[in-house]
């Protein structure tokens, strides 16, 4: 999967605000991207290895955890002030098998996910959960409680947030969990 090419609904009106991510099961498949300035890392993805090439995002060493009750790890991220869209953040998010993020909502922030590898269930109020696999894209508008869960497989997502404090805690409001 390649972001943003494979996810047109997540393209920005300002191409300088976008990170780029490419995933492959082998490093050789990413060599053309390395020649274009991408940074490559090998990550453990369930029982196998996945190679991830990034440009425009900065690797977190070690990965960050952002909210209590969430198993999500943020492998890479960036935040940028964008005159057309407001403050924009992108984060490469890994959620282990049989795990979940915190259940929360944002008052002013739009949160979008594109699934790069694996499968995830997205819970939003008042809808039933939807299953998203690699290539899937979904959005949580401001005010909508949401939570991601995994079953037996992990998931790698590129999360894009636009709002006043996209990766901070000022617009992150805990909600009752959708799952136990």
Secondary structure, DSSP 4 states (H G I P E B T S, - for coil): -EETTT-GGG--SSGGG--EEEEESSGGGGHHHHTTT-EEEEEEETTEEEEEEEESSEEEEEEE--STT---EEEEEEEEEETTTEEEEEEEEEE-TT-B---EE-SS-EEEEEEEEEEEEEEETTSPPEEEETT-EEEE-TT--EEEE-SSS-EEEEEEEESTTTTSSTT-EE---S--
